[in-house]
Structure formats: C-alpha cells, structure tokens
C-alpha cells in the first residue's frame, strides 16, 4: 500500500502544473488530505444542486380566490401551466376543517388541446401540507387531482376533437 501511495505521488508530481494541481499542492502543504478536499468539493456541489432543485418549483404562485382564473391562465400560457395559492374565506375554512398547516396550492396543467380555439383538457391539482385526516396518526401532504374540459370563456368545448 505504501508503494501504491508513492506511485500516485510521483504521478501527481509529474503532472503538468495546472491551476488545479497548484491548488492541490497548496492544500497538501497546509495539511489537507486529497480525499477530504474531494469530499468537501462533492459536498459543496451536492448542496448547490440541492438548493437549485428545491427552488426549481413554480417561481410565481398567483394568489387567487377563484381557481378558474388559473385555468384561463394555463390556457393562455405558452407552457400550458399555471400555479397559484388559494386565498380568502374558502381557503381559511378548508384549512381550519382539515387542521392543516400549509397553504392550499393549485397547479393547473394542459393535458390536451382541442381543435376549438381556447379549449383544453386541464388537470387541476389541489395540494396542502400538514393535513390531519380522521384516523391518520400524523398530519401529511394531501392532494386532489381533477380533470376538466374547459374553454377560455368558461364553457365546455363543443367537441372533444
């Protein structure tokens, strides 16, 4: 094993003096182990990726008292999606009745575009964290998915083609 470490050291010292090798050399002089430096770098990279993935959700959640506004927004959106938070008396009532700890989130996505202009098959998802249902030992996230055929003017499509 000592021979392997000596071989590795000689290979590293024969490598061209790139910026990375210079930094590694400085780290060794200060008593840092190469594995510890690699682990610290990997940990930092993981932390950065985790923070990006945590914040990769919808950037803007529109507060709304009527989720129909979000359905129209999804129809008009180039991505076919809209995201919001239910607010107002309905939200307060549901949160109190469900003994929930989080806001009611609404996510609308387009499942299908119909030939009729401004008409879509939409998936509407309501979700809330910390919902305590009867018979459940602890609060948890609950969600409800609805599928709806909807047009921008508030009517149903004339045809599902």
C-alpha positions in Angstrom: 0.0 0.0 0.0 2.9 2.4 0.8 4.3 1.6 -2.7 0.9 2.5 -4.3 0.8 5.8 -2.5 4.4 6.5 -3.6 3.4 5.7 -7.2 0.4 8.0 -7.0 2.6 10.8 -5.6 5.1 10.5 -8.3 2.4 10.5 -11.0 0.8 13.6 -9.4 4.1 15.4 -9.2 4.9 14.6 -12.9 1.5 16.1 -14.0 1.6 19.5 -15.7 1.3 22.4 -13.3 -2.3 23.3 -14.0 -4.2 25.6 -11.7 -6.0 22.6 -10.1 -2.7 20.9 -9.4 -1.2 24.1 -7.9 -4.3 24.4 -5.6 -4.0 20.8 -4.6 -0.3 21.3 -3.8 -1.1 24.3 -1.6 -3.8 22.2 0.2 -1.3 19.4 0.8 1.2 21.9 2.3 -1.5 23.1 4.7 -2.1 19.5 5.8 -5.3 18.8 3.8 -5.8 15.3 2.6 -6.7 14.9 -1.1 -9.8 12.7 -0.2 -11.0 15.2 2.2 -10.7 18.0 -0.3 -12.6 15.8 -2.9 -15.3 15.0 -0.4 -15.7 18.7 0.6 -15.9 19.6 -3.1 -18.5 16.9 -3.8 -20.5 18.0 -0.7 -20.4 21.7 -1.9 -21.6 20.6 -5.4 -24.4 18.5 -3.9 -25.5 21.4 -1.7 -25.6 23.7 -4.7 -27.6 21.1 -6.7 -30.0 20.5 -3.9 -30.7 24.2 -3.4 -31.3 24.6 -7.1 -33.7 21.6 -7.2 -35.6 22.8 -4.1 -36.1 26.2 -5.7 -36.9 24.7 -9.2 -40.7 24.7 -8.5 -43.0 27.3 -9.9 -41.4 30.7 -9.4 -44.7 32.6 -9.2 -47.8 31.3 -7.4 -50.7 33.7 -8.1 -52.9 34.2 -5.0 -56.5 33.6 -6.1 -59.9 33.2 -4.5 -61.2 31.5 -7.7 -59.2 28.8 -9.4 -61.0 29.5 -12.7 -58.5 32.3 -13.2 -55.7 29.8 -13.1 -57.4 27.6 -15.7 -57.7 30.5 -18.1 -54.0 31.4 -17.3 -53.0 27.9 -18.2 -54.9 28.0 -21.5 -53.2 31.3 -22.4 -49.7 30.2 -21.2 -47.1 29.1 -23.7 -46.2 26.2 -21.4 -49.8 25.3 -20.7 -49.3 25.6 -17.0 -50.4 28.0 -14.2 -49.7 27.8 -10.4 -51.4 29.6 -7.6 -52.4 29.6 -4.0 -56.0 29.6 -2.8 -56.7 32.6 -0.6 -59.8 34.1 1.0 -62.7 32.7 3.1 -62.7 29.3 1.2 -59.0 28.7 1.9 -59.4 29.7 5.6 -62.4 27.4 6.0 -60.7 24.4 4.4 -57.5 24.9 6.3 -59.4 25.0 9.6 -61.6 22.0 8.9 -58.6 19.9 7.8 -56.4 21.1 10.6 -53.7 21.8 8.0 -50.5 23.7 8.5 -49.8 24.9 4.9 -51.4 26.9 2.2 -53.6 25.3 -0.4 -51.6 25.1 -3.6 -53.2 24.9 -7.0 -51.4 23.6 -10.1 -53.0 23.6 -13.5 -51.5 21.8 -16.5 -52.8 21.2 -20.0 -53.3 17.5 -20.9 -54.8 18.0 -24.3 -55.5 20.9 -26.8 -58.8 20.7 -28.6 -59.5 22.0 -32.1 -61.9 24.6 -30.8 -59.8 27.7 -30.1 -59.2 28.4 -26.4 -60.4 25.0 -25.3 -58.3 22.4 -23.4 -58.4 19.3 -21.2 -56.9 20.6 -17.9 -55.5 18.7 -14.9 -56.1 20.8 -11.8 -54.2 19.6 -8.7 -55.1 21.0 -5.2 -52.5 20.1 -2.5 -51.8 21.1 1.1 -49.1 20.2 3.6 -49.9 19.1 7.2 -53.4 17.9 6.7 -54.7 15.9 9.6 -57.4 13.5 8.5 -59.5 11.4 10.9 -57.9 8.1 11.6 -54.5 9.2 10.4 -51.7 9.0 13.1 -50.0 12.2 11.9 -50.5 15.1 9.5 -49.3 14.7 5.9 -49.5 16.2 2.5 -52.8 15.5 0.7 -53.7 16.2 -2.9 -56.7 16.0 -5.1 -56.5 15.8 -8.9 -59.4 16.9 -11.2 -59.7 16.6 -14.9 -61.8 19.2 -16.6 -62.6 20.2 -20.2 -62.6 23.9 -20.2 -62.7 26.9 -22.6 -61.3 30.4 -22.0 -64.9 31.8 -22.0 -65.9 29.4 -19.1 -67.9 26.9 -21.2 -67.2 23.3 -22.1 -65.9 22.5 -25.5 -68.4 21.7 -28.2 -66.4 18.8 -29.4 -63.6 16.7 -27.8 -61.7 16.5 -31.0 
